[in-house]
Amino acid sequence: MNPKTDFGFKKLFGIEQVLREFLNSLEVFPEKISAIGYLPLEQLGVVEKDRKAVYDIYATTASGKRYIVEMQVSRQDHFEERMLFYASHSVIEQVKKGKQVKVGARGKKVAQPSYAIDGVYVIAIVDFELFKEKEVKDVVVEQVHLMRQAANLKFTDKFQLVIIELPKFKKTLDELVTLKDKFLFSLKHMDKLAERPAVMVEEVLQVFYEKAELNKLTTTDMRTYNRSIEAYEGMQNAMSFARREGVEIGEKRGEKRGRMKGIEQGIKRGRKEGIKEGIVRGEKRGEKRGRMEGRMEGIEEERIRLVKNSYKANLSFQQIAEITGFTEEQIYAILDS
């Protein structure tokens, strides 16, 4: 099955052994997890409209640390802030009532909050490239900490974001060494494999692949899986089509307009430079410049048309910005015009 679907992600990472060993394989957290249990997502304030593009699992360890693991298949507006939103809910949830203290003139006793939280860690597995700076073009697992800037030290080890960008994982089967490598390879390629590769020898990966076998699903689960596949592929196809259509139509219109504009400019310049020599040189220069200007103008018009069509197709402003290259402010202006 495809682990990047809602059904596949929850089916596979809903296995305690798989989730525990996957988190430990990342080797980025302050503790090695020995046991983990699941918590209801409602505690995170999960927004229903995110369900088609973001799948979440919420879990806790014996020490009280909370882990929020999500799979996101399409870029959404305010991705970074949403990670903070989920983490903040988990932080607040861990604040406990402390000792009673007297407050005010009458000495009313009030329980003071205890801010000794156990820890919150958000892990986002994304099916797109989020960070595109050249310095991190090969960094698959990116860590985000609260830092003391002057000292360049962590402010706390009880709050951490981890972003895993699957498209940046380039290793082949022959290059897989660590358990982390094998998990990431499986997440990216599992649905294209006919069977479990021989290199996946670890017990947890045997469980992982066994649970992913489609022929072992019930009829009801198979229907649910097929619906999640349709949702996943629909989102991927919409993004690919929008990008491809924008480029192809923009170039065709730009070239056609460029040829017409080039001929006109060539004739005008040719008249100034001389009847015979001017027409020849002018047409050549004019056509070349006109094609360039026309192509750019045509592409710009098509980008504007693509903004409006993408908005009608219910793509988010951030998705439209990624497809067209416009800023969100420009998109607002285009839709208001």
C-alpha positions as CSV (number, residue, x, y, z in Angstrom):
1,M,0.0,0.0,0.0
2,N,1.0,3.6,-0.3
3,P,2.0,4.8,3.2
4,K,1.6,8.4,2.0
5,T,-2.2,8.0,2.0
6,D,-4.4,8.7,5.0
7,F,-5.3,5.0,5.4
8,G,-1.8,3.7,4.7
9,F,-0.1,6.1,7.2
10,K,-2.5,5.4,10.0
11,K,-2.6,1.7,9.3
12,L,1.2,1.4,9.5
13,F,2.1,3.9,12.1
14,G,-0.8,2.9,14.2
15,I,1.4,-0.1,15.1
16,E,3.2,0.7,18.4
17,Q,6.4,-1.1,17.5
18,V,6.6,0.6,14.1
19,L,6.0,4.1,15.5
20,R,8.5,3.5,18.4
21,E,11.3,2.1,16.2
22,F,10.8,4.8,13.5
23,L,11.1,7.6,16.1
24,N,14.2,6.0,17.6
25,S,15.8,5.5,14.2
26,L,15.8,9.3,13.6
27,E,18.2,9.7,16.6
28,V,17.3,13.3,17.2
29,F,15.3,13.2,20.4
30,P,16.6,13.5,24.0
31,E,15.4,10.0,25.0
32,K,15.3,6.5,23.6
33,I,11.7,5.5,23.5
34,S,11.0,2.1,25.2
35,A,7.2,2.2,25.0
36,I,4.6,4.5,23.4
37,G,0.9,4.9,23.6
38,Y,-1.7,6.7,21.5
39,L,-3.7,9.8,22.4
40,P,-6.9,11.2,20.8
41,L,-6.2,13.8,18.1
42,E,-9.1,16.0,19.4
43,Q,-6.7,17.1,22.2
44,L,-4.6,18.9,19.5
45,G,-7.4,21.1,18.2
46,V,-7.1,19.4,14.8
47,V,-9.0,21.4,12.1
48,E,-11.3,19.2,9.9
49,K,-10.4,21.1,6.6
50,D,-6.8,19.8,7.0
51,R,-7.8,16.2,6.8
52,K,-7.4,15.7,3.1
53,A,-3.8,16.8,3.0
54,V,-2.5,16.2,6.6
55,Y,-2.7,12.9,8.6
56,D,-1.7,12.9,12.2
57,I,-0.8,10.5,15.0
58,Y,-0.5,11.7,18.6
59,A,1.4,9.6,21.2
60,T,3.0,9.7,24.6
61,T,5.9,7.8,26.3
62,A,6.1,6.4,29.8
63,S,8.1,9.6,30.8
64,G,5.2,11.8,29.6
65,K,6.8,13.2,26.5
66,R,4.4,13.9,23.7
67,Y,5.1,13.1,20.0
68,I,2.9,14.4,17.2
69,V,3.7,12.6,13.9
70,E,2.1,13.9,10.7
71,M,2.2,13.1,7.0
72,Q,1.6,16.0,4.7
73,V,1.2,15.4,1.0
74,S,0.6,18.9,-0.3
75,R,2.0,22.3,0.7
76,Q,-0.6,24.3,2.7
77,D,-0.9,27.9,3.9
78,H,0.9,28.6,7.1
79,F,2.5,25.2,7.4
80,E,5.1,26.3,10.0
81,E,2.6,28.1,12.1
82,R,0.3,25.0,12.1
83,M,3.1,22.9,13.5
84,L,3.5,25.5,16.3
85,F,-0.3,25.4,16.8
86,Y,-0.4,21.7,17.4
87,A,2.7,21.8,19.6
88,S,1.2,24.6,21.7
89,H,-2.0,22.6,22.4
90,S,0.2,19.8,23.7
91,V,2.3,22.1,25.9
92,I,-0.9,23.6,27.5
93,E,-2.2,20.1,28.0
94,Q,0.8,19.2,30.1
95,V,0.5,22.2,32.5
96,K,-0.6,20.8,35.8
97,K,-2.2,22.4,38.9
98,G,0.4,23.2,41.5
99,K,0.3,24.0,45.2
100,Q,-2.4,26.2,46.8
101,V,-1.4,29.7,47.5
102,K,-3.4,32.6,49.2
103,V,-4.3,35.4,46.8
104,G,-5.9,38.8,47.6
105,A,-7.0,40.6,50.7
106,R,-9.3,37.8,51.8
107,G,-6.6,35.2,51.4
108,K,-8.5,33.1,48.9
109,K,-6.6,29.9,48.0
110,V,-5.8,29.4,44.3
111,A,-3.9,26.5,42.7
112,Q,-0.9,27.9,40.9
113,P,0.0,26.2,37.6
114,S,3.1,24.0,37.3
115,Y,5.0,24.7,34.1
116,A,7.3,21.6,34.4
117,I,6.2,20.0,31.1
118,D,7.7,16.7,30.0
119,G,8.3,17.6,26.4
120,V,6.7,18.1,23.0
121,Y,8.1,16.9,19.7
122,V,6.4,17.4,16.3
123,I,7.6,15.3,13.4
124,A,6.3,16.3,9.9
125,I,6.9,13.9,7.0
126,V,6.3,16.0,3.9
127,D,5.9,14.8,0.3
128,F,7.4,18.0,-1.2
129,E,10.5,20.1,-0.8
130,L,9.9,22.7,2.0
131,F,13.4,24.3,2.4
132,K,15.0,25.2,-1.0
133,E,18.1,27.0,0.1
134,K,21.2,25.6,-1.6
135,E,22.9,25.0,1.8
136,V,20.2,22.4,2.7
137,K,19.4,20.9,-0.8
138,D,20.6,17.5,0.4
139,V,19.3,17.7,4.1
140,V,16.5,15.2,4.4
141,V,15.8,15.5,8.2
142,E,15.8,19.2,9.4
143,Q,15.6,20.0,13.1
144,V,14.2,23.1,14.6
145,H,15.0,24.1,18.2
146,L,14.5,27.1,20.5
147,M,18.0,28.6,20.6
148,R,19.9,31.1,22.6
149,Q,21.3,33.2,19.7
150,A,24.3,34.8,21.4
151,A,25.5,31.6,23.0
152,N,24.4,29.3,20.2
153,L,23.0,26.9,22.7
154,K,19.6,25.2,23.0
155,F,17.2,27.1,25.2
156,T,15.4,23.8,26.1
157,D,15.4,20.2,24.9
158,K,11.6,19.9,25.7
159,F,10.4,21.5,22.5
160,Q,11.5,20.4,19.1
161,L,10.2,20.3,15.5
162,V,11.5,17.8,13.0
163,I,10.8,18.1,9.2
164,I,11.5,15.1,6.9
165,E,11.4,16.0,3.2
166,L,10.9,12.8,1.3
167,P,11.8,14.1,-2.2
168,K,15.3,14.9,-0.9
169,F,15.9,11.2,0.0
170,K,17.9,9.9,-3.0
171,K,19.4,6.7,-1.7
172,T,18.9,3.5,-3.7
173,L,18.3,0.0,-2.2
174,D,22.0,-0.8,-2.5
175,E,22.9,2.3,-0.4
176,L,20.6,1.6,2.5
177,V,22.6,1.0,5.8
178,T,20.7,2.4,8.8
179,L,17.2,1.6,10.0
180,K,16.4,5.3,9.3
181,D,17.4,4.9,5.7
182,K,15.2,1.9,5.3
183,F,12.2,3.5,6.8
184,L,12.6,6.6,4.6
185,F,13.1,4.5,1.5
186,S,10.0,2.5,2.3
187,L,7.9,5.7,2.9
188,K,9.0,7.0,-0.5
189,H,8.9,3.9,-2.6
190,M,6.8,1.2,-0.9
191,D,3.8,1.4,-3.2
192,K,6.1,0.8,-6.2
193,L,7.5,-2.5,-4.8
194,A,6.1,-6.0,-5.6
195,E,7.5,-7.5,-2.4
196,R,9.7,-6.7,0.7
197,P,13.3,-6.1,-0.5
198,A,15.8,-8.5,0.9
199,V,17.7,-5.7,2.7
200,M,14.7,-5.0,4.9
201,V,15.7,-7.7,7.5
202,E,14.9,-6.0,10.8
203,E,11.9,-7.4,12.7
204,V,10.1,-4.1,12.7
205,L,10.4,-3.7,8.9
206,Q,9.1,-7.3,8.4
207,V,6.0,-6.2,10.5
208,F,5.8,-2.9,8.5
209,Y,5.8,-4.7,5.1
210,E,3.5,-7.5,6.3
211,K,0.8,-5.0,7.4
212,A,1.2,-3.1,4.1
213,E,0.1,-6.2,2.0
214,L,-3.1,-5.2,0.2
215,N,-4.2,-8.8,-0.3
216,K,-4.6,-9.1,3.5
217,L,-7.1,-6.2,3.8
218,T,-10.7,-6.8,4.4
219,T,-13.2,-5.7,1.8
220,T,-14.2,-2.7,3.9
221,D,-10.6,-1.7,4.5
222,M,-9.9,-2.1,0.8
223,R,-12.7,0.3,-0.1
224,T,-11.4,2.8,2.5
225,Y,-7.9,2.5,1.1
226,N,-9.1,3.0,-2.5
227,R,-10.8,6.2,-1.4
228,S,-7.6,7.4,0.2
229,I,-5.7,6.6,-2.9
230,E,-8.1,8.6,-5.0
231,A,-7.8,11.6,-2.7
232,Y,-4.0,11.3,-2.8
233,E,-3.7,11.0,-6.5
234,G,-6.3,13.7,-7.1
235,M,-4.3,16.2,-5.1
236,Q,-1.0,15.2,-6.9
237,N,-2.6,15.4,-10.3
238,A,-4.2,18.7,-9.6
239,M,-0.8,20.2,-8.7
240,S,1.0,18.7,-11.7
241,F,-1.7,19.7,-14.2
242,A,-1.8,23.2,-13.0
243,R,1.9,23.6,-13.3
244,R,2.0,22.0,-16.7
245,E,-1.0,23.8,-18.1
246,G,0.4,27.2,-17.0
247,V,3.8,26.6,-18.7
248,E,2.4,25.2,-22.0
249,I,-0.4,27.7,-22.6
250,G,1.7,30.6,-21.6
251,E,4.5,29.7,-24.0
252,K,2.2,29.1,-26.9
253,R,0.4,32.4,-26.5
254,G,3.6,34.2,-25.9
255,E,5.2,32.9,-29.0
256,K,2.2,33.7,-31.2
257,R,2.0,37.3,-29.9
258,G,5.7,37.6,-30.1
259,R,5.7,36.8,-33.8
260,M,3.1,39.4,-34.6
261,K,4.7,42.1,-32.5
262,G,8.1,41.3,-33.9
263,I,6.9,41.8,-37.5
264,E,5.4,45.1,-36.6
265,Q,8.4,46.4,-34.8
266,G,10.7,45.1,-37.6
267,I,8.8,47.1,-40.2
268,K,8.8,50.3,-38.2
269,R,12.5,50.1,-37.5
270,G,13.2,49.1,-41.1
271,R,11.6,52.3,-42.5
272,K,14.0,54.4,-40.5
273,E,17.2,52.5,-41.4
274,G,16.4,52.2,-45.2
275,I,13.9,50.6,-47.4
276,K,15.7,47.4,-48.3
277,E,18.4,47.0,-45.6
278,G,16.1,48.5,-43.0
279,I,13.3,46.0,-43.6
280,V,15.5,43.0,-43.5
281,R,17.5,44.0,-40.4
282,G,14.5,45.5,-38.7
283,E,12.3,42.4,-39.2
284,K,15.0,40.2,-37.7
285,R,15.7,42.4,-34.7
286,G,12.0,43.2,-34.3
287,E,10.9,39.6,-34.5
288,K,13.5,38.5,-32.0
289,R,12.7,41.2,-29.5
290,G,9.0,40.8,-30.1
291,R,9.0,37.1,-29.5
292,M,10.8,37.7,-26.2
293,E,8.4,40.5,-25.1
294,G,5.4,38.7,-26.4
295,R,6.3,35.5,-24.7
296,M,6.8,37.2,-21.4
297,E,3.5,39.1,-21.7
298,G,1.6,36.0,-22.7
299,I,3.1,34.0,-19.8
300,E,2.1,36.8,-17.4
301,E,-1.5,36.8,-18.6
302,E,-1.6,33.0,-18.3
303,R,-0.3,33.2,-14.8
304,I,-3.1,35.5,-13.9
305,R,-5.6,33.2,-15.5
306,L,-4.1,30.2,-13.6
307,V,-4.5,32.1,-10.3
308,K,-8.2,32.5,-10.9
309,N,-8.7,28.9,-12.1
310,S,-6.7,27.5,-9.2
311,Y,-8.8,29.6,-6.7
312,K,-12.0,28.2,-8.3
313,A,-10.5,24.7,-7.8
314,N,-10.2,25.4,-4.1
315,L,-6.4,25.4,-4.0
316,S,-5.0,27.3,-1.0
317,F,-3.3,30.7,-1.5
318,Q,0.1,29.1,-0.6
319,Q,-0.4,26.4,-3.2
320,I,-1.4,29.0,-5.8
321,A,1.7,31.0,-4.9
322,E,3.9,27.9,-5.3
323,I,2.4,27.1,-8.7
324,T,2.4,30.6,-10.2
325,G,5.3,32.4,-8.5
326,F,3.1,35.3,-7.3
327,T,3.2,36.4,-3.7
328,E,0.0,35.9,-1.6
329,E,-0.5,39.7,-1.7
330,Q,-0.4,39.7,-5.5
331,I,-2.8,36.8,-5.5
332,Y,-5.3,38.8,-3.4
333,A,-4.9,41.8,-5.7
334,I,-5.5,39.7,-8.8
335,L,-8.7,38.1,-7.3
336,D,-10.0,41.5,-6.2
337,S,-9.5,43.0,-9.7
